[in-house]
Amino acid sequence: MPQSFTIRSIRFIVLLIAALSMVYPILWMLTIALQNSDGLFKVPPEWYPTEFRWSNFWKGAEQIHFLSALMNTVIISVSVTVGQVLSSVLISYGLTRIKFPGRDLWFYLFICSLILPPIVSLIPVFYIFSKLNLFDTWWPLILPAFFGSPFHVFLGRQFYSSIPFSYDEAAKIDGANHLQILTKIIVPMSKPMIVTMAILSFQTAWGDYLNPTVYILDQKLWTLSLAIGGFVNATGTTWNLFMATNLLYMLPPLILFFVAQKYFMEGLGSMNNAGLK
């Protein structure tokens, strides 16, 4: 049934307000980044840039050794992404396509772990890595990713449940084992879901501040989140450089999302189509 003009107008206004509420903080960050250090405290405040000090971006990047921190963050984020996608695909395949005693119990345990905040396991996990002499290395940030992500396992199980089991049965008749079924049949059909997992994993690892703060002391190993946090100290904050480097920090996840947004939306849509199973 076609919508009336009034309903479409209300929907347009609501969407416009929502879009402005998300875009304006970024424009405000850009305004501060292009001004001098006291631009944030001007009265009356400036709601749009009146001067363009593009050198603030170079000064901020140079002050926190941006390129080395960027390289550290890329290595950690890519490793975490690979680990979470590989492990979550394997686990969700096993919980969906292989019948074994206690399968549903394992799945519910994964789902229950979703409600636990990460801070709950911080101290015992820190104790384990300290006993393994892995403190002040990248391993505490990377290794947990290879044991699966509860949300990704849930996402994978929902997607795999929507694929007919007749594919598996036909492949088994031809002599294929589970690894061959997964790699040659299921994974090629799961591109939207895998891209969705990869985007979510990369963005989470990229924006992680808590774990690098806990595990990394050596400044040469710092990620961008730690390096940018260095602008905030007891002697004050250089807000223009802080905002400038934060804008640079936001660019890679935004670019990744816009490049892969088609698969991302398909992956999330598959959860809705499959229903809760």
PASEBA-1860 file (N, C-alpha, C; in nm, 3 decimals):
! residues 277
1> MPQSFTIR> 0.084/-0.120/0.000/0.000/0.000/0.000/0.088/0.125/0.000 ~ 0.067/0.219/-0.095/0.153/0.339/-0.100/0.132/0.424/0.024 ~ 0.241/0.479/0.075/0.235/0.561/0.194/0.189/0.702/0.160 ~ 0.119/0.762/0.253/0.070/0.898/0.230/0.185/0.997/0.236 ~ 0.159/1.117/0.185/0.263/1.221/0.183/0.304/1.259/0.324 ~ 0.206/1.260/0.417/0.236/1.298/0.555/0.331/1.198/0.621 ~ 0.305/1.068/0.601/0.391/0.966/0.661/0.531/0.973/0.603 ~ 0.540/0.992/0.471/0.673/1.000/0.409/0.748/1.124/0.457
9> SIRFIVLL> 0.675/1.235/0.478/0.740/1.357/0.527/0.793/1.338/0.668 ~ 0.711/1.274/0.754/0.755/1.249/0.892/0.878/1.159/0.893 ~ 0.873/1.054/0.809/0.988/0.964/0.802/1.113/1.036/0.754 ~ 1.098/1.124/0.656/1.213/1.199/0.604/1.270/1.291/0.712 ~ 1.183/1.359/0.788/1.231/1.451/0.892/1.303/1.374/1.003 ~ 1.247/1.259/1.043/1.311/1.178/1.147/1.448/1.130/1.102 ~ 1.456/1.080/0.976/1.584/1.033/0.924/1.684/1.147/0.912 ~ 1.635/1.266/0.873/1.724/1.382/0.860/1.782/1.421/0.996
17> IAALSMVY> 1.697/1.423/1.099/1.744/1.457/1.233/1.845/1.353/1.282 ~ 1.816/1.225/1.257/1.909/1.119/1.299/2.042/1.131/1.227 ~ 2.037/1.163/1.096/2.162/1.176/1.020/2.245/1.295/1.070 ~ 2.177/1.409/1.097/2.250/1.526/1.146/2.312/1.500/1.283 ~ 2.240/1.425/1.368/2.293/1.396/1.502/2.418/1.310/1.495 ~ 2.433/1.231/1.387/2.552/1.147/1.373/2.665/1.220/1.299 ~ 2.629/1.307/1.206/2.731/1.376/1.127/2.788/1.496/1.201 ~ 2.705/1.564/1.281/2.751/1.689/1.341/2.870/1.671/1.436
25> PILWMLTI> 2.876/1.565/1.520/2.996/1.549/1.603/3.125/1.544/1.523 ~ 3.120/1.483/1.404/3.240/1.477/1.321/3.275/1.615/1.269 ~ 3.174/1.692/1.227/3.200/1.828/1.181/3.255/1.915/1.295 ~ 3.202/1.893/1.416/3.252/1.969/1.531/3.397/1.931/1.561 ~ 3.432/1.803/1.551/3.571/1.762/1.568/3.660/1.829/1.465 ~ 3.613/1.837/1.340/3.692/1.901/1.235/3.710/2.049/1.264 ~ 3.605/2.113/1.318/3.615/2.255/1.354/3.724/2.278/1.458 ~ 3.725/2.194/1.562/3.827/2.207/1.668/3.966/2.177/1.612
33> ALQNSDGL> 3.974/2.073/1.526/4.104/2.030/1.474/4.170/2.137/1.390 ~ 4.092/2.223/1.327/4.148/2.323/1.237/4.175/2.456/1.306 ~ 4.145/2.466/1.436/4.165/2.593/1.507/4.292/2.586/1.592 ~ 4.316/2.694/1.668/4.427/2.690/1.763/4.386/2.611/1.887 ~ 4.476/2.598/1.983/4.455/2.506/2.094/4.339/2.546/2.185 ~ 4.303/2.675/2.189/4.193/2.717/2.277/4.062/2.735/2.202 ~ 4.053/2.676/2.080/3.931/2.693/2.000/3.808/2.634/2.065 ~ 3.829/2.527/2.148/3.716/2.462/2.212/3.647/2.553/2.312
41> FKVPPEWY> 3.721/2.650/2.368/3.667/2.729/2.478/3.626/2.870/2.437 ~ 3.612/2.894/2.307/3.570/3.025/2.260/3.426/3.053/2.300 ~ 3.398/3.179/2.337/3.263/3.222/2.370/3.229/3.345/2.284 ~ 3.124/3.339/2.202/3.037/3.222/2.177/3.110/3.115/2.098 ~ 3.067/2.989/2.108/3.135/2.880/2.035/3.119/2.894/1.885 ~ 3.216/2.846/1.812/3.210/2.846/1.665/3.161/2.710/1.620 ~ 3.050/2.709/1.547/2.986/2.583/1.506/3.036/2.533/1.371 ~ 3.124/2.610/1.308/3.182/2.565/1.180/3.321/2.627/1.170
49> PTEFRWSN> 3.411/2.570/1.090/3.549/2.621/1.083/3.556/2.763/1.027 ~ 3.631/2.850/1.098/3.655/2.985/1.048/3.801/3.005/1.009 ~ 3.886/2.912/1.048/4.025/2.912/1.004/4.066/2.767/0.975 ~ 4.165/2.752/0.893/4.201/2.618/0.843/4.350/2.592/0.866 ~ 4.382/2.548/0.985/4.521/2.515/1.018/4.544/2.366/0.991 ~ 4.561/2.333/0.863/4.580/2.193/0.825/4.708/2.134/0.885 ~ 4.801/2.223/0.924/4.926/2.174/0.983/4.904/2.103/1.115 ~ 4.786/2.127/1.178/4.757/2.057/1.304/4.760/1.905/1.286
57> FWKGAEQI> 4.718/1.858/1.168/4.719/1.714/1.143/4.862/1.660/1.143 ~ 4.953/1.734/1.080/5.093/1.690/1.075/5.157/1.698/1.214 ~ 5.129/1.809/1.286/5.186/1.825/1.419/5.139/1.714/1.514 ~ 5.009/1.685/1.511/4.955/1.580/1.598/5.013/1.444/1.564 ~ 5.021/1.413/1.432/5.075/1.283/1.390/5.220/1.269/1.430 ~ 5.297/1.378/1.417/5.439/1.372/1.451/5.458/1.356/1.602 ~ 5.372/1.420/1.680/5.388/1.417/1.826/5.366/1.278/1.885 ~ 5.278/1.199/1.826/5.247/1.065/1.883/5.311/0.952/1.802
65> HFLSALMN> 5.401/0.986/1.708/5.464/0.883/1.622/5.355/0.802/1.554 ~ 5.275/0.871/1.478/5.151/0.815/1.423/5.178/0.692/1.335 ~ 5.278/0.698/1.250/5.299/0.589/1.154/5.336/0.458/1.223 ~ 5.423/0.464/1.323/5.460/0.340/1.392/5.341/0.284/1.471 ~ 5.263/0.373/1.537/5.144/0.328/1.609/5.039/0.273/1.512 ~ 5.031/0.336/1.393/4.937/0.287/1.292/4.974/0.146/1.247 ~ 5.103/0.124/1.224/5.148/-0.009/1.181/5.118/-0.113/1.290 ~ 5.144/-0.077/1.417/5.113/-0.171/1.528/4.964/-0.204/1.530
73> TVIISVSV> 4.881/-0.102/1.513/4.736/-0.123/1.518/4.688/-0.208/1.401 ~ 4.746/-0.187/1.284/4.707/-0.266/1.167/4.742/-0.413/1.188 ~ 4.864/-0.439/1.239/4.907/-0.578/1.261/4.814/-0.648/1.360 ~ 4.783/-0.580/1.472/4.697/-0.640/1.573/4.555/-0.658/1.520 ~ 4.501/-0.557/1.455/4.362/-0.563/1.408/4.344/-0.671/1.301 ~ 4.439/-0.680/1.208/4.429/-0.782/1.103/4.442/-0.922/1.164 ~ 4.536/-0.939/1.259/4.553/-1.070/1.324/4.427/-1.111/1.400 ~ 4.369/-1.017/1.473/4.246/-1.045/1.547/4.132/-1.079/1.451
81> TVGQVLSS> 4.124/-1.007/1.340/4.019/-1.033/1.242/4.032/-1.173/1.183 ~ 4.153/-1.209/1.143/4.176/-1.343/1.086/4.141/-1.451/1.189 ~ 4.188/-1.431/1.313/4.162/-1.530/1.417/4.014/-1.546/1.448 ~ 3.944/-1.435/1.464/3.801/-1.444/1.499/3.719/-1.503/1.386 ~ 3.750/-1.465/1.262/3.671/-1.517/1.150/3.694/-1.668/1.133 ~ 3.822/-1.709/1.134/3.853/-1.851/1.115/3.790/-1.937/1.225 ~ 3.813/-1.899/1.350/3.763/-1.980/1.461/3.610/-1.979/1.467 ~ 3.549/-1.863/1.443/3.403/-1.854/1.452/3.335/-1.932/1.340
89> VLISYGLT> 3.395/-1.931/1.220/3.338/-2.009/1.109/3.344/-2.158/1.142 ~ 3.458/-2.204/1.193/3.471/-2.346/1.227/3.374/-2.387/1.338 ~ 3.366/-2.303/1.443/3.279/-2.337/1.556/3.132/-2.336/1.515 ~ 3.092/-2.233/1.444/2.951/-2.222/1.405/2.913/-2.333/1.307 ~ 3.008/-2.376/1.219/2.980/-2.488/1.130/2.957/-2.616/1.212 ~ 3.046/-2.639/1.308/3.031/-2.759/1.390/2.902/-2.760/1.470 ~ 2.863/-2.645/1.522/2.741/-2.637/1.603/2.614/-2.642/1.520 ~ 2.627/-2.626/1.390/2.509/-2.623/1.303/2.496/-2.747/1.216
97> RIKFPGRD> 2.607/-2.791/1.157/2.599/-2.895/1.055/2.645/-3.032/1.102 ~ 2.707/-3.041/1.221/2.754/-3.170/1.271/2.673/-3.206/1.396 ~ 2.617/-3.325/1.397/2.538/-3.370/1.511/2.629/-3.443/1.610 ~ 2.629/-3.398/1.735/2.706/-3.465/1.840/2.636/-3.437/1.974 ~ 2.657/-3.524/2.073/2.589/-3.505/2.203/2.629/-3.372/2.266 ~ 2.530/-3.300/2.319/2.557/-3.174/2.387/2.579/-3.056/2.295 ~ 2.543/-3.071/2.167/2.566/-2.961/2.072/2.490/-2.835/2.112 ~ 2.364/-2.850/2.145/2.284/-2.734/2.183/2.335/-2.671/2.313
105> LWFYLFIC> 2.385/-2.756/2.405/2.437/-2.704/2.531/2.558/-2.614/2.506 ~ 2.649/-2.657/2.417/2.765/-2.574/2.384/2.723/-2.442/2.322 ~ 2.621/-2.449/2.235/2.575/-2.325/2.172/2.516/-2.230/2.276 ~ 2.438/-2.283/2.370/2.379/-2.196/2.472/2.486/-2.140/2.565 ~ 2.593/-2.216/2.588/2.703/-2.162/2.668/2.767/-2.043/2.597 ~ 2.783/-2.055/2.464/2.838/-1.942/2.389/2.745/-1.821/2.400 ~ 2.615/-1.845/2.386/2.520/-1.735/2.391/2.518/-1.671/2.530 ~ 2.525/-1.755/2.634/2.526/-1.700/2.770/2.648/-1.612/2.795
113> SLILPPIV> 2.761/-1.648/2.731/2.881/-1.567/2.752/2.868/-1.427/2.692 ~ 2.768/-1.409/2.604/2.745/-1.275/2.546/2.703/-1.174/2.652 ~ 2.634/-1.222/2.755/2.580/-1.128/2.855/2.686/-1.090/2.959 ~ 2.802/-1.158/2.957/2.907/-1.124/3.052/2.990/-1.008/2.998 ~ 3.001/-0.899/3.070/3.087/-0.789/3.024/3.233/-0.831/3.025 ~ 3.314/-0.784/2.930/3.455/-0.826/2.922/3.534/-0.798/3.049 ~ 3.492/-0.697/3.126/3.567/-0.662/3.246/3.566/-0.775/3.349 ~ 3.464/-0.863/3.342/3.452/-0.972/3.440/3.569/-1.069/3.429
121> SLIPVFYI> 3.612/-1.097/3.305/3.719/-1.195/3.284/3.857/-1.130/3.277 ~ 3.864/-1.000/3.298/3.991/-0.930/3.278/4.101/-0.980/3.374 ~ 4.068/-0.991/3.502/4.170/-1.028/3.601/4.218/-1.172/3.583 ~ 4.128/-1.272/3.570/4.180/-1.410/3.549/4.258/-1.425/3.420 ~ 4.214/-1.359/3.313/4.289/-1.369/3.187/4.425/-1.301/3.200 ~ 4.429/-1.188/3.269/4.556/-1.120/3.292/4.651/-1.210/3.371 ~ 4.597/-1.280/3.470/4.680/-1.371/3.552/4.739/-1.482/3.465 ~ 4.657/-1.537/3.374/4.706/-1.645/3.287/4.820/-1.596/3.198
129> FSKLNLFD> 4.801/-1.481/3.133/4.905/-1.431/3.042/5.031/-1.388/3.117 ~ 5.013/-1.339/3.240/5.133/-1.302/3.317/5.213/-1.426/3.356 ~ 5.142/-1.538/3.387/5.212/-1.663/3.420/5.282/-1.721/3.297 ~ 5.228/-1.691/3.177/5.290/-1.739/3.054/5.400/-1.645/3.003 ~ 5.433/-1.544/3.084/5.536/-1.445/3.047/5.504/-1.375/2.915 ~ 5.376/-1.349/2.893/5.334/-1.279/2.770/5.291/-1.136/2.798 ~ 5.313/-1.090/2.920/5.279/-0.950/2.952/5.372/-0.857/2.876 ~ 5.320/-0.742/2.838/5.392/-0.643/2.759/5.431/-0.695/2.621
137> TWWPLILP> 5.344/-0.780/2.566/5.356/-0.824/2.426/5.219/-0.810/2.361 ~ 5.212/-0.836/2.230/5.083/-0.828/2.160/5.000/-0.957/2.176 ~ 5.061/-1.066/2.225/4.990/-1.194/2.229/4.860/-1.189/2.309 ~ 4.854/-1.123/2.426/4.724/-1.118/2.497/4.613/-1.051/2.418 ~ 4.650/-0.969/2.321/4.548/-0.903/2.239/4.505/-0.991/2.122 ~ 4.597/-1.079/2.076/4.571/-1.155/1.954/4.521/-1.297/1.983 ~ 4.584/-1.366/2.078/4.552/-1.507/2.102/4.405/-1.535/2.133 ~ 4.337/-1.456/2.220/4.195/-1.487/2.248/4.106/-1.487/2.124
145> AFFGSPFH> 4.148/-1.417/2.020/4.065/-1.411/1.899/4.055/-1.546/1.831 ~ 4.154/-1.634/1.852/4.154/-1.765/1.785/4.070/-1.869/1.860 ~ 3.996/-1.825/1.963/3.907/-1.916/2.036/3.759/-1.881/2.011 ~ 3.733/-1.803/1.909/3.596/-1.774/1.869/3.535/-1.655/1.940 ~ 3.445/-1.589/1.872/3.369/-1.477/1.929/3.224/-1.522/1.947 ~ 3.166/-1.511/2.068/3.028/-1.557/2.088/2.929/-1.495/1.989 ~ 2.940/-1.366/1.964/2.845/-1.304/1.872/2.864/-1.357/1.730 ~ 2.988/-1.378/1.688/3.013/-1.429/1.554/2.965/-1.574/1.541
153> VFLGRQFY> 2.981/-1.652/1.647/2.929/-1.790/1.644/2.777/-1.788/1.630 ~ 2.713/-1.698/1.703/2.567/-1.685/1.690/2.529/-1.642/1.547 ~ 2.602/-1.545/1.494/2.576/-1.499/1.357/2.596/-1.612/1.257 ~ 2.706/-1.689/1.273/2.733/-1.799/1.181/2.628/-1.908/1.190 ~ 2.586/-1.941/1.312/2.485/-2.046/1.326/2.353/-2.005/1.261 ~ 2.317/-1.879/1.277/2.194/-1.832/1.213/2.204/-1.842/1.061 ~ 2.320/-1.806/1.006/2.336/-1.810/0.860/2.340/-1.954/0.809 ~ 2.416/-2.040/0.876/2.428/-2.179/0.829/2.296/-2.254/0.843
161> SSIPFSYD> 2.213/-2.213/0.939/2.083/-2.279/0.954/1.992/-2.252/0.835 ~ 2.019/-2.145/0.762/1.934/-2.110/0.647/1.977/-2.182/0.519 ~ 2.093/-2.252/0.522/2.141/-2.326/0.405/2.085/-2.469/0.409 ~ 2.019/-2.515/0.304/1.959/-2.650/0.307/2.064/-2.759/0.333 ~ 2.027/-2.858/0.415/2.119/-2.967/0.448/2.135/-3.065/0.331 ~ 2.054/-3.047/0.228/2.067/-3.135/0.111/2.203/-3.117/0.043 ~ 2.264/-2.996/0.056/2.398/-2.976/-0.001/2.498/-3.069/0.068 ~ 2.488/-3.077/0.202/2.580/-3.164/0.276/2.561/-3.310/0.235
169> EAAKIDGA> 2.435/-3.351/0.227/2.408/-3.491/0.196/2.456/-3.527/0.056 ~ 2.437/-3.438/-0.040/2.486/-3.464/-0.176/2.638/-3.473/-0.179 ~ 2.704/-3.383/-0.102/2.851/-3.386/-0.098/2.902/-3.513/-0.031 ~ 2.833/-3.559/0.075/2.876/-3.682/0.143/2.862/-3.803/0.051 ~ 2.758/-3.805/-0.030/2.741/-3.914/-0.126/2.857/-3.919/-0.224 ~ 2.910/-3.799/-0.257/3.025/-3.792/-0.348/3.157/-3.816/-0.277 ~ 3.152/-3.843/-0.146/3.274/-3.876/-0.072/3.341/-3.761/-0.002 ~ 3.276/-3.646/0.008/3.339/-3.530/0.073/3.330/-3.542/0.224
177> NHLQILTK> 3.435/-3.496/0.293/3.431/-3.492/0.439/3.386/-3.352/0.484 ~ 3.381/-3.331/0.617/3.328/-3.204/0.666/3.416/-3.084/0.626 ~ 3.548/-3.105/0.626/3.636/-2.993/0.589/3.614/-2.954/0.443 ~ 3.596/-3.053/0.357/3.571/-3.024/0.215/3.434/-2.958/0.196 ~ 3.335/-3.003/0.272/3.202/-2.942/0.263/3.209/-2.796/0.307 ~ 3.283/-2.772/0.416/3.293/-2.635/0.466/3.364/-2.543/0.368 ~ 3.481/-2.587/0.319/3.564/-2.498/0.237/3.514/-2.484/0.093 ~ 3.451/-2.591/0.039/3.413/-2.587/-0.103/3.266/-2.557/-0.127
185> IIVPMSKP> 3.182/-2.570/-0.023/3.038/-2.548/-0.043/2.986/-2.437/0.049 ~ 3.010/-2.451/0.179/2.949/-2.358/0.274/3.015/-2.220/0.271 ~ 3.149/-2.217/0.278/3.219/-2.088/0.281/3.191/-2.003/0.156 ~ 3.197/-2.061/0.033/3.166/-1.978/-0.084/3.024/-1.919/-0.081 ~ 2.932/-1.986/-0.009/2.795/-1.934/0.001/2.782/-1.834/0.117 ~ 2.889/-1.816/0.194/2.880/-1.736/0.316/2.956/-1.604/0.309 ~ 2.983/-1.554/0.190/3.062/-1.431/0.177/3.004/-1.314/0.257 ~ 2.871/-1.287/0.247/2.818/-1.173/0.325/2.840/-1.189/0.474
193> MIVTMAIL> 2.821/-1.312/0.526/2.839/-1.333/0.669/2.985/-1.318/0.709 ~ 3.077/-1.372/0.627/3.220/-1.363/0.660/3.268/-1.218/0.655 ~ 3.220/-1.143/0.556/3.258/-1.000/0.548/3.204/-0.924/0.668 ~ 3.082/-0.957/0.710/3.025/-0.893/0.830/3.109/-0.923/0.953 ~ 3.148/-1.050/0.969/3.236/-1.087/1.081/3.367/-1.008/1.075 ~ 3.424/-1.000/0.954/3.554/-0.933/0.940/3.544/-0.784/0.976 ~ 3.438/-0.718/0.930/3.423/-0.575/0.959/3.405/-0.552/1.109 ~ 3.319/-0.632/1.170/3.295/-0.614/1.315/3.420/-0.644/1.396
201> SFQTAWGD> 3.494/-0.749/1.356/3.616/-0.784/1.429/3.721/-0.674/1.415 ~ 3.738/-0.625/1.293/3.839/-0.522/1.268/3.807/-0.393/1.344 ~ 3.681/-0.352/1.341/3.643/-0.228/1.410/3.658/-0.242/1.561 ~ 3.623/-0.359/1.615/3.638/-0.380/1.759/3.785/-0.377/1.800 ~ 3.869/-0.448/1.724/4.012/-0.450/1.756/4.074/-0.312/1.737 ~ 4.032/-0.241/1.634/4.087/-0.108/1.605/4.054/-0.010/1.718 ~ 3.935/-0.019/1.772/3.894/0.078/1.873/3.920/0.033/2.015 ~ 3.985/-0.083/2.033/4.008/-0.134/2.168/4.107/-0.046/2.243
209> YLNPTVYI> 4.067/0.001/2.357/4.155/0.083/2.441/4.188/0.013/2.572 ~ 4.092/-0.064/2.625/4.109/-0.126/2.756/4.223/-0.228/2.756 ~ 4.219/-0.325/2.665/4.320/-0.432/2.667/4.462/-0.382/2.640 ~ 4.484/-0.296/2.539/4.621/-0.241/2.523/4.668/-0.165/2.646 ~ 4.575/-0.097/2.716/4.614/-0.025/2.837/4.660/-0.121/2.946 ~ 4.595/-0.237/2.954/4.628/-0.334/3.059/4.757/-0.410/3.029 ~ 4.777/-0.448/2.901/4.884/-0.542/2.870/5.011/-0.479/2.814 ~ 5.005/-0.358/2.761/5.122/-0.303/2.691/5.178/-0.184/2.768
217> LDQKLWTL> 5.306/-0.193/2.801/5.375/-0.082/2.865/5.477/-0.017/2.771 ~ 5.546/-0.100/2.693/5.649/-0.049/2.602/5.586/0.044/2.498 ~ 5.634/0.167/2.493/5.575/0.266/2.402/5.592/0.227/2.255 ~ 5.696/0.146/2.225/5.716/0.103/2.086/5.605/0.008/2.041 ~ 5.536/-0.053/2.136/5.429/-0.149/2.103/5.291/-0.086/2.109 ~ 5.283/0.042/2.140/5.153/0.108/2.158/5.069/0.104/2.030 ~ 4.939/0.091/2.052/4.845/0.106/1.942/4.805/0.253/1.931 ~ 4.729/0.285/1.827/4.687/0.425/1.808/4.600/0.475/1.922
225> SLAIGGFV> 4.513/0.387/1.975/4.426/0.431/2.084/4.507/0.474/2.205 ~ 4.617/0.402/2.235/4.703/0.440/2.346/4.780/0.567/2.313 ~ 4.832/0.574/2.190/4.913/0.689/2.153/4.831/0.818/2.157 ~ 4.708/0.813/2.106/4.623/0.933/2.107/4.583/0.969/2.250 ~ 4.566/0.868/2.335/4.536/0.896/2.475/4.646/0.974/2.544 ~ 4.767/0.972/2.484/4.877/1.047/2.542/4.858/1.197/2.538 ~ 4.764/1.245/2.456/4.736/1.390/2.454/4.669/1.436/2.583 ~ 4.602/1.342/2.651/4.534/1.377/2.775/4.628/1.346/2.891
233> NATGTTWN> 4.676/1.447/2.959/4.769/1.426/3.070/4.745/1.530/3.178 ~ 4.825/1.523/3.281/4.804/1.610/3.398/4.831/1.756/3.366 ~ 4.910/1.784/3.262/4.944/1.923/3.231/4.845/1.986/3.134 ~ 4.741/1.912/3.095/4.641/1.969/3.006/4.633/1.892/2.875 ~ 4.534/1.924/2.794/4.510/1.855/2.668/4.515/1.954/2.553 ~ 4.596/1.922/2.451/4.598/2.004/2.329/4.484/1.954/2.239 ~ 4.368/2.016/2.256/4.246/1.963/2.196/4.248/1.964/2.044 ~ 4.312/2.065/1.985/4.312/2.069/1.838/4.394/1.953/1.781
241> LFMATNLL> 4.510/1.921/1.841/4.589/1.808/1.793/4.520/1.676/1.828 ~ 4.456/1.673/1.943/4.380/1.553/1.985/4.269/1.521/1.884 ~ 4.194/1.623/1.845/4.085/1.601/1.749/4.139/1.568/1.611 ~ 4.250/1.631/1.572/4.306/1.606/1.439/4.350/1.460/1.426 ~ 4.422/1.409/1.527/4.467/1.270/1.519/4.351/1.172/1.534 ~ 4.248/1.211/1.609/4.129/1.124/1.619/4.059/1.112/1.485 ~ 4.055/1.219/1.408/3.995/1.211/1.275/4.075/1.116/1.185 ~ 4.208/1.123/1.194/4.291/1.031/1.116/4.269/0.887/1.164
249> YMLPPLIL> 4.252/0.872/1.294/4.231/0.741/1.355/4.100/0.676/1.307 ~ 4.001/0.759/1.280/3.869/0.708/1.240/3.864/0.665/1.094 ~ 3.958/0.711/1.013/3.947/0.691/0.869/3.950/0.544/0.825 ~ 4.048/0.461/0.867/4.052/0.322/0.815/3.924/0.243/0.839 ~ 3.865/0.241/0.962/3.739/0.166/0.978/3.626/0.221/0.892 ~ 3.621/0.354/0.875/3.516/0.412/0.789/3.533/0.369/0.644 ~ 3.657/0.372/0.596/3.683/0.331/0.458/3.647/0.184/0.439 ~ 3.686/0.100/0.536/3.653/-0.043/0.527/3.503/-0.065/0.522
257> FFVAQKYF> 3.429/0.009/0.605/3.284/-0.009/0.609/3.220/0.034/0.476 ~ 3.262/0.149/0.423/3.200/0.196/0.299/3.234/0.106/0.180 ~ 3.354/0.048/0.182/3.392/-0.041/0.072/3.310/-0.170/0.075 ~ 3.285/-0.221/0.197/3.220/-0.352/0.210/3.078/-0.343/0.264 ~ 3.015/-0.225/0.257/2.884/-0.210/0.320/2.776/-0.296/0.254 ~ 2.791/-0.327/0.124/2.693/-0.411/0.057/2.687/-0.550/0.121 ~ 2.806/-0.612/0.138/2.811/-0.744/0.202/2.771/-0.736/0.348 ~ 2.807/-0.624/0.414/2.774/-0.608/0.555/2.623/-0.608/0.577
265> MEGLGSMN> 2.550/-0.535/0.495/2.405/-0.529/0.508/2.342/-0.663/0.474 ~ 2.398/-0.734/0.374/2.346/-0.867/0.341/2.368/-0.964/0.456 ~ 2.485/-0.954/0.521/2.515/-1.043/0.632/2.422/-1.022/0.749 ~ 2.396/-0.895/0.785/2.302/-0.868/0.893/2.160/-0.906/0.853 ~ 2.126/-0.886/0.726/1.992/-0.922/0.679/1.968/-1.071/0.684 ~ 2.074/-1.150/0.669/2.058/-1.295/0.673/2.011/-1.343/0.809 ~ 2.050/-1.268/0.917/2.003/-1.305/1.050/1.853/-1.288/1.060 ~ 1.803/-1.181/1.000/1.660/-1.156/1.005/1.583/-1.259/0.923
273> NAGLK> 1.640/-1.296/0.806/1.572/-1.393/0.720/1.570/-1.532/0.782 ~ 1.680/-1.566/0.852/1.687/-1.701/0.908/1.601/-1.716/1.032 ~ 1.577/-1.605/1.102/1.502/-1.614/1.226/1.589/-1.668/1.337 ~ 1.539/-1.666/1.458/1.614/-1.715/1.572/1.600/-1.865/1.582 ~ 1.714/-1.939/1.575/1.709/-2.085/1.577/1.806/-2.136/1.682
END
